[in-house]
Amino acid sequence: MQRSEHMRQLDQHLVDELASVARESVRAELREQARGQRRRAALYAGSGAAALYAGAATALAVGLALALVLPDWAAALITAAILAATALALRTAARPAPPRAPAPGTGAAPVPPVPSTPPTVGTDRIPGGDR
């Protein structure tokens, strides 16, 4: 019995060692993936900030160009309307399209068809049972 107890302890030690090695390798892999994702996120953030400033500069240029031929308040109002319309168009484009019902006769309907006659549960005729 002492030998089987010793083997059980060795097995448990081996399992613990393997689990430890597996944990460390998973941690190292996750650390490497997180490093790449952090870098990618920083680049996206920088790109977004640059795009924001580019948009602001473009809006300023449009407003100043309009201010050459219109009063300043009108140029600012038109620029704001253009930006609002652009924001609305981008938001609409970003939303997923609502599911449309299929045209009649083009495929399976989302709802099963309704039978033309009501079901006749419990009124089955038994042969020879007419009264």
C-alpha positions as CSV (number, residue, x, y, z in Angstrom):
1,M,0.0,0.0,0.0
2,Q,2.9,2.3,0.7
3,R,4.1,2.0,-2.9
4,S,0.6,3.0,-4.4
5,E,0.5,6.0,-2.0
6,H,4.0,7.0,-3.3
7,M,2.9,6.6,-6.9
8,R,-0.3,8.7,-6.2
9,Q,1.9,11.5,-4.7
10,L,4.2,11.4,-7.8
11,D,1.2,11.5,-10.1
12,Q,-0.2,14.5,-8.2
13,H,3.1,16.2,-8.3
14,L,3.3,15.6,-12.1
15,V,-0.2,17.0,-12.6
16,D,0.6,20.1,-10.5
17,E,3.8,20.7,-12.5
18,L,2.0,20.3,-15.9
19,A,-0.8,22.6,-14.7
20,S,1.7,25.2,-13.7
21,V,3.6,25.0,-17.0
22,A,0.3,25.2,-18.9
23,R,-0.8,28.2,-16.9
24,E,2.5,30.0,-17.5
25,S,2.4,29.4,-21.2
26,V,-1.2,30.6,-21.5
27,R,-0.2,33.7,-19.5
28,A,2.7,34.4,-21.7
29,E,0.6,34.0,-24.8
30,L,-2.2,36.3,-23.4
31,R,0.4,38.8,-22.5
32,E,1.8,38.9,-26.0
33,Q,-1.7,39.2,-27.5
34,A,-2.6,42.0,-25.1
35,R,0.6,43.9,-26.1
36,G,-0.3,43.7,-29.7
37,Q,-3.9,44.8,-29.0
38,R,-2.8,47.7,-26.9
39,R,-0.5,48.9,-29.7
40,R,-3.4,48.6,-32.2
41,A,-5.8,50.4,-29.9
42,A,-3.3,53.3,-29.5
43,L,-2.9,53.5,-33.2
44,Y,-6.7,53.6,-33.7
45,A,-7.0,56.3,-31.0
46,G,-4.3,58.4,-32.7
47,S,-6.0,57.9,-36.0
48,G,-9.3,59.0,-34.5
49,A,-7.8,62.1,-33.0
50,A,-6.1,63.1,-36.3
51,A,-9.4,62.6,-38.1
52,L,-11.2,64.7,-35.6
53,Y,-8.8,67.6,-36.1
54,A,-8.9,67.2,-39.8
55,G,-12.7,67.4,-39.7
56,A,-12.6,70.4,-37.5
57,A,-10.1,72.1,-39.9
58,T,-12.4,71.2,-42.9
59,A,-15.4,72.6,-41.1
60,L,-13.5,75.8,-40.3
61,A,-12.4,76.1,-43.9
62,V,-16.0,75.7,-45.2
63,G,-17.2,78.3,-42.7
64,L,-14.5,80.8,-43.6
65,A,-15.2,80.3,-47.4
66,L,-18.9,80.9,-46.8
67,A,-18.1,83.9,-44.7
68,L,-16.6,85.6,-47.8
69,V,-20.0,85.8,-49.4
70,L,-22.4,85.7,-46.4
71,P,-22.7,87.2,-43.0
72,D,-20.6,85.4,-40.4
73,W,-23.6,84.1,-38.5
74,A,-25.1,82.6,-41.7
75,A,-21.9,80.9,-42.7
76,A,-21.6,79.4,-39.2
77,L,-25.3,78.2,-39.4
78,I,-24.8,76.6,-42.8
79,T,-21.6,74.9,-41.7
80,A,-23.4,73.5,-38.6
81,A,-26.3,72.3,-40.8
82,I,-23.8,70.5,-43.2
83,L,-22.1,68.9,-40.2
84,A,-25.4,67.8,-38.7
85,A,-26.5,66.3,-42.0
86,T,-23.2,64.4,-42.3
87,A,-23.5,63.1,-38.8
88,L,-27.0,61.9,-39.5
89,A,-26.0,60.2,-42.7
90,L,-23.1,58.4,-41.0
91,R,-25.3,57.3,-38.1
92,T,-27.8,55.9,-40.5
93,A,-25.1,54.1,-42.5
94,A,-23.7,52.6,-39.3
95,R,-27.0,51.1,-38.1
96,P,-27.9,47.6,-39.3
97,A,-30.8,47.4,-41.7
98,P,-34.0,46.2,-40.1
99,P,-35.0,42.7,-41.3
100,R,-37.4,42.9,-44.2
101,A,-40.3,40.6,-44.8
102,P,-39.7,38.4,-47.9
103,A,-41.8,39.3,-51.0
104,P,-44.7,37.0,-51.5
105,G,-43.7,33.9,-53.4
106,T,-40.0,34.4,-53.0
107,G,-39.2,32.1,-50.2
108,A,-40.2,30.8,-46.8
109,A,-42.4,33.1,-44.9
110,P,-41.3,33.9,-41.3
111,V,-44.6,32.6,-40.0
112,P,-46.0,29.2,-40.9
113,P,-49.1,29.4,-43.2
114,V,-52.5,29.2,-41.5
115,P,-54.7,26.2,-42.5
116,S,-57.9,27.1,-44.3
117,T,-60.0,24.8,-42.2
118,P,-59.9,24.5,-38.4
119,P,-58.4,21.3,-36.9
120,T,-60.8,18.6,-36.0
121,V,-59.2,17.2,-32.8
122,G,-61.2,14.4,-31.2
123,T,-63.8,14.1,-34.0
124,D,-62.0,11.3,-36.0
125,R,-64.5,8.9,-37.5
126,I,-64.2,5.3,-36.4
127,P,-65.1,2.8,-39.1
128,G,-68.5,1.3,-38.4
129,G,-69.2,3.8,-35.6
130,D,-71.8,5.9,-37.5
131,R,-74.9,6.6,-35.5
